């Protein structure tokens, strides 16, 4: 994992250097070009995560939802033979954070995900976070500077996961606990469809592959919706 981190960190540095050194195409065109047919961008995304196809034995997790944060430190668009039809490649990171409130928290029993019932007046929040580095690629159709559509897979290298719970003790004092877990699948694939309108991207991501190792967590699919700036 250390070598993977160095690879992505190096790519981020190179991408930033290219962005700072590359001339802009024109005063009217704000795109950063790193070659005759290659455009460079960065992207910041915010979304909402959901789980689907949750098995009955994990019925308590069906209420889980969360926030999806992503940062593409490199987005390359190659126009090929025409500006309208493009191939894209992205390098970035993503943080999925599934949350439970009400009366049930994420807990571990022999490293297996299990429910901990604390009560509505005790539990403040419980979150299961999965952090990933990723590589995306696919096809992009750019009709104009104000409208584009893209679709393709994202390969996630899931490097870590943890559980964070906040609750009130018998003295009504807020307590918190962080626990490293690490039983997520190491590699998962999402499929993303994205529409760009006037500089704002609207996306939907779906993964038919389970995020957690089957023997330690639910074999559930995940999907998210959000915006990319």
N, C-alpha and C positions, 0 to 999 in steps of 0.2 A: 504494500500500500504506500510505503514511503516513496518508492520509485514512481508510482502513479501520481502522487501528489507533486513531485518534482517536475514530472512531465507537463502537467496542467499549469503549474506555476510558471514554468518556462514559457509555455505557449501564451499565457496571459501577458508576460513581460514583452515578448516579441510583438504581440498584437497591439499593445499599447504604444510601443515604439513606432510601429507602422502607421498607426492612426495619427500620431503627432508629427511624423515626418512627411506623410503623403500629402501632396497638394490637392486642393479641392477642384472639382471639374470646372466650375464656373461660378460667377457671382449669383446666378439664378438657380443653380443646381447645388444643393448643400450636401451632396453625397461625397463620401471620402473614397477615392479610387486608389487601389494599391497595384493596379495593372491596367492594361488597355481594356480588359473586359471583366475586371474583378472589383467589386465594391465591398467596403468594410463598414460594419456598424457594431454597436453594442446594444444590449437590451436588458431591461429590468422588468420582471414580471411579478404580478400579485394575483393570487387566485384562491379558490376554495376547493378542498379535497373531500372526496366521498369514498366510501367502500361499497362494493356490490358483491352479490353472491356469497354473503357471509354464512358459513355453516351453522346449523341449529345449535351445536354445542358452544358456539360463540355468539349466541343470541344477544348477549349484553353489549356486544360491540357494534350492533347495528345502528345505534344512536351516535356513533363516533363520526365526527366531521372535523375539518381543520383548515388551516391556512397553508397555502402553497406559495413559497417565495423562490424565485429563480433569477439568476443573473448570468446572462450570456456576455462574457468578456470578449468574445470574437464571433462575429457573424459575417461570413464571406458569401457573396452572391456572384456567381460566374454566369455571364449573359450568353456565352457561347456564340452561336451564329445570329441571334436576335436578342434585342433588349427585352422583349416580351416574355420569352421562355427562358427560365434560369434554373441553374442547379445551385443549391445552398449547402453550406457546411457551418455548423455552430459548435462552439466549445463553451461550456459553462458549468454552473453548479445549481443545485436545487435542494430546498429544505421542505419536507412534508411534515406537518405537525397535526396529528389527529387528536381531538380533544373529547373529554367526557366531563360532564358537570353533574347535575342532579344529585344522585346519592351513590354512584358507582365510580370507582377509580381503577386505573390500570395497576396491576400488581403482578408479581412473579412467584410462581410455585415451581421449584426445581428448574428455573429458567424458562418455564412455560408461561405464556400470558394467562392471567387469571383475574377474575373480578374481586375487588375489595369494596364491600358495601359499608360506607361510612355515615350515611345519612345526609339529608338535604341541608341541615343546619351545620354540618361539620365540613363537608367537602366544598372547597372553593373551585378548584380546577385540577384536572389530571390530563397530561399530554404525553403522547408517544411520538417522538421525533425521529425521522430518518433523513440522514444527510447523504447527498450524492454528488459526484462529478459526472458530467455527461457529455456525449457527442451526439449531435443531431445532423441529419442530412435529408435531402429530398428535393422535390420539384416546387418551383415558385412561378406563378403567372402574374406578371406585372402589367396591368392594363394601362395604368397611368401613374403619375407621381402621387395620386391620391387614393389609388385602389390597387391592392394586390392580394393574391390568394396563394397559400402554400400548404403542402401536405407531405408528411414523411415520418420515419421512425426516430426515436430518441433512445440511445443506449445509455442506461444509468449504471454507474459503478458505485454501489451503495457502500460507503466506507464506515458508517457508524449509525447506531441508534441508541436512544436513551429514553427513560421515563422520568417525568418531572411532575410531582404532585404537591399541591398546596392545600392545607386543611387547618381548621381551628381546633386547638386542644381544649381541655376541660376548663382552662382559664380564659378561654376566648382569645387566645394569642395565636397569631398566624404562624404556622410551621410550614416548612418546605423540605422536600427530599428529592435528590437527583440520583438515578441509578443507571449505569451503563448496561446495555443489554447485548447488542451485537448479534442477534439471531435473525436479522433480515437476510434476504437473498442477496448475494454479492453482486449479481448482474441481473437487471430487469430491462424490459423494453416497453416503451410507451409509443403510441401513435398519436401524432398531433396534427390537427387541422387549424389553420390560422388565417384570419382575414384582416388586412391592414386598411384602415380607413382614415385618411387625413393624418397620418403619422401615429395612430394608435392601433395596436394589434389586439384583436379579440380571438382567443384560442380555446380549444377543447382538447384535452389529452385523455387518452384511455389506455390502460394496460391490462391485457388479458392474462398476464403472468402474475402469480401471487407475489406480494411484497415481502412476506415473511416465510421463513423456513417451515415446511408443513408440520414437522414434529414439535415446533415450538409456538406456532401462532396459526391464525386462520388462513385457509387457502382461499383468500378473497381477492377479487379484482379491485382496481382503484381507478378513479377518473376525477378530473378536475376541470374547472372553467375559470377563466380570468382574463386579464388584460396585460399586454406587453408594451412598455413605453420605449 
